[in-house]
Amino acid sequence: MTTVERMANENHESGDPYLQYRALSVSAVASMILAIMSLPALLLPTLLVLPAIGIAVGLYSVATLRKRQSEFVGYKVAVVGLIASFLILATGGGYAFYDYSTEVPEGYERISFEQLQPDKVNAPQFPIPPSAVALDGKRIFVKGYVHPGLDRRKGIRQFVLVPDMKTCCFGGQPELTDMIEVTLKEPLRIDYSYARRRLAGTLKVSPHKKPVSGLDGVYYQLEADYVR
């Protein structure tokens, strides 16, 4: 017997003719649906917004149904959806925090593509910022996506890393400071995918563009000894 059927039977057995015609709360159903949709957030931190929304909808639904029990059914559904969303957010958020705090290999400095962008306020005359020049020769850890401009799809040793899915998936010419030419040390290899990559290695920074096949060139090169 479904949840809706059980609630209908409860209303019928209560003997109250008004309770027999209560409507199922839309917000209660939405709370449960959001909880189910939130399950992938356990592995994908970018989806943690879904259980957060589920909690908000669940709280609203529970509060509303407490006040309007004579008009709507679905209180238990709302409570289950609320609890499920909370557990998913707590578990997924905890996993994301642990993953973030342990993903950088020992001896490497975490950087982002934002640190590689030109300083248009303090040093507009330079194509790369002084902060990026200071990273030359440093052992760094960076995350990004493999640019699709490749001559092969498996066993890849050299590729261009870009910061976002837009550039990754649709190709084209990224900004010069949005590219890092990566060369994997032996015997490391990857296969092309849309997955976000994590790399660590020694960064080389040059104010002069290095030609790259199919692209304008790069200022940044990474000799990577770690890839995930």
Legacy VTK file of the C-alpha trace (Angstrom):
# vtk DataFile Version 3.0
C-alpha trace
ASCII
DATASET POLYDATA
POINTS 228 float
0.000 0.000 0.000
1.395 3.400 -0.966
1.871 6.321 1.417
-1.002 8.216 -0.203
-3.324 5.190 0.171
-2.381 4.764 3.840
-3.109 8.427 4.530
-6.450 8.124 2.761
-7.350 5.081 4.882
-6.385 6.904 8.053
-8.644 9.782 7.073
-11.501 7.431 6.295
-11.142 5.548 9.581
-11.097 8.794 11.561
-14.814 9.238 10.921
-14.425 12.980 10.319
-16.082 13.744 6.935
-13.883 16.821 6.450
-10.615 14.932 7.010
-11.613 12.409 4.335
-11.287 15.112 1.678
-7.956 16.676 2.630
-5.599 17.336 -0.280
-2.064 16.012 -0.489
0.390 18.858 0.149
2.380 19.805 -2.937
5.240 21.102 -0.781
5.451 17.735 1.010
5.758 15.923 -2.311
8.337 18.492 -3.473
10.346 17.904 -0.301
10.501 14.164 -0.996
11.326 14.639 -4.688
14.170 17.039 -3.840
15.557 14.515 -1.365
15.600 11.818 -4.058
17.155 14.192 -6.605
19.826 15.099 -4.043
21.309 11.597 -3.834
24.043 12.281 -6.455
25.249 15.124 -4.203
26.807 12.452 -1.993
29.533 12.164 -4.646
29.236 15.467 -6.534
29.784 18.501 -4.272
28.511 20.875 -6.958
25.026 19.401 -6.394
24.923 20.117 -2.649
22.634 23.033 -3.407
19.838 20.490 -4.021
19.653 19.103 -0.469
19.963 22.669 0.832
16.877 23.600 -1.178
15.236 20.373 -0.014
15.779 21.373 3.614
14.234 24.798 3.015
11.206 23.282 1.258
10.898 20.588 3.931
10.940 23.121 6.778
8.322 25.218 5.013
6.148 22.171 4.374
6.369 20.872 7.949
5.573 24.298 9.412
2.638 24.789 7.028
1.160 21.331 7.581
1.295 21.727 11.349
-0.944 24.774 11.032
-3.247 23.381 8.330
-3.737 19.721 9.241
-7.458 20.028 8.571
-6.777 20.997 4.929
-3.790 18.919 3.827
-2.147 15.542 4.326
1.511 14.710 3.806
3.109 15.714 7.099
5.041 12.447 7.404
6.164 12.707 3.784
7.490 16.218 4.447
9.327 15.068 7.579
10.963 12.144 5.756
12.001 14.437 2.891
13.405 16.985 5.351
15.417 14.403 7.277
16.720 12.785 4.082
17.855 16.134 2.645
19.583 17.015 5.913
21.439 13.695 6.027
22.503 14.006 2.386
23.755 17.570 2.923
25.646 16.602 6.080
27.182 13.473 4.549
27.963 15.005 1.159
29.304 18.188 2.717
31.483 16.227 5.122
32.880 14.114 2.301
33.558 17.223 0.179
35.383 18.909 3.073
37.494 15.825 3.752
38.289 15.414 0.061
39.291 19.072 -0.292
41.472 19.019 2.814
43.370 15.878 1.767
43.562 16.135 -2.044
46.824 18.109 -2.272
49.869 15.806 -2.222
52.463 16.600 0.418
55.013 19.172 -0.696
52.772 20.931 -3.232
51.053 24.316 -3.095
47.417 24.605 -4.145
46.776 27.245 -6.812
43.817 28.186 -8.999
43.513 29.686 -12.462
42.430 32.946 -10.830
45.995 33.443 -9.611
47.240 33.248 -13.201
45.100 36.072 -14.586
46.574 39.477 -15.568
46.618 42.202 -12.919
44.789 44.878 -14.905
44.854 47.344 -12.001
48.415 47.249 -10.662
50.318 45.817 -13.634
48.205 46.243 -16.790
51.288 46.358 -19.019
52.219 42.737 -18.298
50.446 39.753 -19.925
50.835 37.737 -16.728
50.751 38.982 -13.130
53.825 39.198 -10.877
52.126 36.702 -8.548
52.166 34.132 -11.360
55.814 34.863 -12.175
56.608 34.124 -8.530
55.256 30.594 -9.055
57.885 29.779 -11.674
59.703 26.611 -10.648
57.320 25.941 -7.756
55.690 22.575 -7.077
51.985 23.269 -7.431
48.623 21.490 -7.377
45.868 22.628 -9.737
42.487 21.388 -10.963
40.951 21.813 -14.396
39.633 20.183 -17.555
41.401 18.761 -20.579
40.928 20.930 -23.673
39.439 18.828 -26.509
41.978 19.955 -29.099
43.791 16.615 -29.115
45.056 14.296 -31.826
44.168 11.213 -29.774
41.679 10.188 -27.079
43.589 7.486 -25.185
47.073 7.235 -23.741
47.489 11.018 -23.656
50.752 12.386 -22.276
50.570 16.045 -23.314
47.493 18.294 -23.288
46.220 21.749 -22.379
44.434 22.236 -19.065
41.638 24.850 -18.887
39.614 26.084 -15.892
35.997 25.422 -16.807
33.575 23.131 -18.622
32.611 25.789 -21.160
36.103 25.910 -22.607
36.625 22.196 -22.033
33.558 20.950 -23.866
33.136 23.460 -26.670
36.770 23.938 -27.584
37.797 27.154 -29.291
40.578 29.510 -28.281
40.688 30.085 -24.506
42.278 33.151 -22.963
46.052 32.769 -22.904
46.079 32.869 -19.111
43.340 30.215 -18.993
45.664 27.555 -20.371
48.380 25.399 -18.875
50.262 23.052 -21.170
50.688 19.814 -19.227
53.313 17.172 -19.885
52.955 14.025 -17.797
56.081 12.352 -16.530
56.640 8.740 -17.494
54.806 6.422 -17.182
51.731 8.590 -16.516
48.980 8.710 -19.141
45.296 9.711 -19.219
42.299 9.082 -21.468
40.215 12.051 -22.581
37.008 12.710 -20.662
34.899 15.585 -19.365
36.004 14.795 -15.808
37.757 17.431 -13.756
41.431 16.544 -13.385
43.727 17.047 -10.410
47.379 17.528 -11.245
50.556 18.257 -9.350
54.016 19.039 -10.624
56.527 21.776 -11.359
55.150 24.931 -12.964
57.113 26.861 -15.561
56.088 30.478 -16.190
57.317 32.539 -19.134
56.299 36.024 -20.359
56.845 34.755 -23.901
54.222 32.575 -25.553
55.127 28.993 -26.310
53.438 27.762 -29.517
50.851 25.019 -29.058
49.301 23.055 -31.911
45.795 24.331 -32.701
45.972 27.176 -30.152
47.541 30.624 -29.933
50.132 29.633 -27.355
50.678 29.345 -23.607
52.504 31.200 -20.864
52.246 28.350 -18.378
53.645 24.829 -18.556
53.328 22.048 -15.998
55.581 19.027 -15.770
53.192 16.797 -13.850
54.202 13.844 -11.714
50.710 13.331 -10.263
47.322 13.108 -11.967
43.858 11.984 -10.881
LINES 1 229
228 0 1 2 3 4 5 6 7 8 9 10 11 12 13 14 15 16 17 18 19 20 21 22 23 24 25 26 27 28 29 30 31 32 33 34 35 36 37 38 39 40 41 42 43 44 45 46 47 48 49 50 51 52 53 54 55 56 57 58 59 60 61 62 63 64 65 66 67 68 69 70 71 72 73 74 75 76 77 78 79 80 81 82 83 84 85 86 87 88 89 90 91 92 93 94 95 96 97 98 99 100 101 102 103 104 105 106 107 108 109 110 111 112 113 114 115 116 117 118 119 120 121 122 123 124 125 126 127 128 129 130 131 132 133 134 135 136 137 138 139 140 141 142 143 144 145 146 147 148 149 150 151 152 153 154 155 156 157 158 159 160 161 162 163 164 165 166 167 168 169 170 171 172 173 174 175 176 177 178 179 180 181 182 183 184 185 186 187 188 189 190 191 192 193 194 195 196 197 198 199 200 201 202 203 204 205 206 207 208 209 210 211 212 213 214 215 216 217 218 219 220 221 222 223 224 225 226 227
